[in-house]
Structure formats: structure tokens, C-alpha cells
């Protein structure tokens, strides 16, 4: 039976995973925008664990601009214009503040 973790990865019984890159981009950008809205300097992207294994993906503030710029094209493809607006607003703010 497959299990979905954090809406990013699908794991099978052997703990092998696959993911949808577009959904991943949407969720990562949404989480980073939320973190920026809340004034956080890091963002938990995903945490996955099974038995004695744990994997955490965290984005640091120094990576936010690069991540948003690399993923906005996938968000644009989904026509999620509200999220696109948030991303573009944060890209501009981060560039103005010298976070590039």
C-alpha cells in the first residue's frame, strides 16, 4: 500500500518513493512564502521517518530567493495566480533587500 507523506512523496512498502515535481514546487513555494510572511529565517519543507530512519529537508533564508526563482515556472503552469503573485512579491522584496 502506498502512503503519501506531506503531499510530496509517495512511498511503497519498501520505502521507495516517487513524487510529482509540479505538486512539490507548489508546496515548497507555498511553505517558503508562508515562512517569509511570518518572518522566519528557515522553512521546514518535509520530514519523513520510518523505524530508525529520518529525513528532513529544510530551506534556509539564504536559499529562499533561489528556490522561488527556480520553481515559479511550474507554479505559473498550474495557473495558481494567487501563489504566483505571492512568489513574485517575495522575489522582488528579497532582491530589494540584497538577499540575491
C-alpha positions in Angstrom: 0.0 0.0 0.0 1.4 3.4 -0.9 1.4 6.1 1.7 1.6 9.9 1.0 3.9 11.9 3.2 3.3 15.7 3.5 1.7 15.6 0.0 5.1 15.5 -1.6 6.3 11.9 -1.8 4.5 8.6 -2.3 6.2 5.6 -0.5 5.6 2.0 -1.2 6.0 -0.9 1.3 9.8 -1.0 0.6 10.1 2.7 1.4 10.9 3.6 -2.2 9.4 6.9 -3.2 8.2 8.9 -6.1 6.9 12.4 -6.4 5.1 14.8 -8.7 7.5 17.7 -9.4 4.7 20.2 -10.0 3.0 19.5 -6.7 6.3 19.6 -5.0 7.1 23.0 -6.4 3.7 24.4 -5.4 4.0 23.1 -1.9 7.6 24.3 -1.5 6.8 27.8 -2.8 3.7 28.0 -0.5 5.7 27.0 2.5 8.5 29.4 1.8 6.0 32.3 1.2 4.3 31.4 4.5 7.7 31.4 6.3 8.5 34.8 4.8 5.1 36.1 5.8 5.8 35.0 9.3 9.3 36.5 9.4 11.0 33.1 9.8 14.6 32.5 8.6 14.1 28.9 7.8 11.4 26.7 6.5 10.6 23.0 7.1 10.0 21.6 3.6 9.4 18.0 4.6 10.1 15.5 7.3 9.9 11.8 6.6 10.6 9.0 9.0 10.3 5.2 9.2 11.6 3.0 12.0 15.1 4.4 12.8 15.4 6.5 9.7 14.5 10.1 9.4 14.9 12.6 6.6 14.4 16.3 7.0 14.5 18.9 4.2 14.9 22.5 5.5 15.4 25.6 3.4 17.4 28.4 5.0 16.7 32.1 4.4 19.8 32.4 2.1 18.1 29.8 -0.2 14.6 31.3 -0.4 15.2 33.6 -3.4 16.9 30.9 -5.4 14.2 28.3 -4.6 11.4 30.7 -5.5 13.0 31.7 -8.8 13.7 28.1 -9.8 10.2 27.0 -9.1 7.9 29.8 -10.3 7.7 28.5 -13.8 6.0 25.3 -12.5 3.6 27.3 -10.4 2.8 29.5 -13.4 1.9 26.3 -15.4 -0.7 25.4 -12.8 -2.3 28.9 -13.2 -2.3 29.4 -9.4 -2.2 33.2 -9.9 -2.6 33.9 -6.2 0.5 31.9 -5.3 2.4 33.4 -8.4 1.6 36.9 -7.0 3.0 36.0 -3.6 6.1 34.5 -5.1 6.8 37.5 -7.4 6.2 39.9 -4.5 8.7 38.0 -2.3 11.2 37.7 -5.1 11.1 41.5 -5.5 11.3 42.1 -1.8 14.2 39.7 -1.4 16.1 41.3 -4.3 15.5 44.8 -2.8 16.9 43.6 0.5 20.0 42.2 -1.1 19.1 38.6 -0.5 20.2 37.5 -4.0 
